[in-house]
Amino acid sequence: MGLASNLLRGWLVILAIFEIVEIVKPWESFEKGIMGAVDPTGASGVLPHIDVVHRLWGFLIALLALVRLAAAADLYNPIMQILNAAVHIVEAVVFGLEFYAYRTSHEEKLPIVIIVFVNALLFSGWAAAAVGMAAANSTRPKSDSKSE
């Protein structure tokens, strides 16, 4: 699984960097005095433009980025991969519902919604594989290093 794990690790890092950039963009606009120039709330854009909402949104996106980086750091840890898959499943459900509710005004976000759903499937499959590998390794007989 060398190539697949390297590609997955790279994809997780790219996604984490993307999220970090998404956190920074609104604050750059706010520092320039252009309040509301960048909508940091994703597809729906229904969150109020107040500082506490932006801080909470940024915190949650930062947690998403951290989970992705942690999953990239330990691709074969089943607990980490289950957490990564769970976070992406929740993201797909929430983002999908937002897109469905506000699709008429955000049809340009469809490619992002598709990527979010593909990520949820990809990371769920990888988590299942990590659990399977861990289970196989735990049932494998240990070799006895003592010479007889």
N, C-alpha and C positions, 0 to 999 in steps of 0.2 A: 504493500500500500504506500510505497514511497512517493510516487508522483501524485496520487490522489490526496495524500495527507499534506503534501507541500502546497498543492493548489487550494485545498480547503483552508489551510493556515493563512495563505496569502489573501484569500477572499475575506476571511474574518478580519484581518488587519485593515484591508481596504474599507470594509464596512464600518469599522470602528473609527477610522480617520474621517470618513464621510460624516458620521454623527458628530464628531468633535467640531468639524467645520460648521455644521448646522447649528451648533450651540453658539459659536462665536459670531456668526453673521448678524443676528439681531442686535447684539451689543455694540458692534461697530457702527450700525446705523443710529442707535440711540445716542452714542457718544458724539456723533456728528449733529445731533439735534433733529434728526429726521424720525420722529416718533412714528412707529407703525410702518416704516418704509419696507421692512421685511417682516412677513408674517411667520413667526416661529412656531406656529401651532400645527403644521402639517396640512393634511388634505381639507379638514373641515374649516379651519379658520374661524371657529365660533368662540374660542376662548377670549375673554376680555383682555385688552391690551393694558394690563397693569403689572407693576414690577413683581408682585408676589407670584402671579401666574407664570411669568417668564422664568423666575427663579425655580419654581417647581418643575416646569417643563424641562428646563436645562438640567436639573438634577436627575430626572428620570431618563433623559437621553444619555447623560453621562454614565448612569448605571448600565444602560444597554451597551454602551461602548466598552465599559469595563468587563461585562460578561463576555463580550466577543473577544476581547484581548486575553482574558483568562482561559477561554475555550481554545484559543489559538496556541496558548502556552502549553497546554496539556491535552492534546487531542485524544489520548487514549484513556483518560480518566472518565469512567462512566458517570459519576456524579456530576462532574463539570459539564459533560455533554448533555445530560438530561436537563440540567439547569438552562443551558444554552438553548436547547430545543424548546423547553417550556416558555422561556422569554419570547422566543420568536413565534410560537403558536399564539401567545397572548397578543403580541404585536400584530399578527395577521388578522386575528379576530377583531381587535379594536380598529385597526386601520381599514379593514374591509367594511365594517359597519359604518365608519365615518364616510368612506367613499360611497357606499350604497345610499346613505342618507343625503349626501350632498353632491351626488354624481353629476347633476345637470350643470353645476357651476365649476366642477373640477374634473372634467373629462380628460384633461391633459395629464392628470396624475395616474391614469390607468397603467402605464408601464411600471411605475413605482409600486403600485398595488400588486401587480403580477410578480415583480421581484420579491416583494415581501412574502407572498404566498409560496413561491419557489424556495426561498430561504427556509421557511418553516418546514417544508417537506424535506429539503436537503439535510437540515440539522437534525430532524427527527430520525431520518434514516441513519445518519452517522451515529447518533446516540444509541440506537438499537444495535448497531454494529459494535460500538464500544462496550456495551453491556454483554453482548455475545462473546467478544474476545476476552473480557474479564472473567466471564463464567467458564469459558473453555480453559483459561489459564489456571483457574482455581480448582478445577476437577482433574487436571493433568497430574499424574503421580510425580512426586518429587524424586529427583535422582539422589541416591545415597552416595555421598562423597567419601565415605569411609572405605578403605580397601579391605577386602576380606582375606 
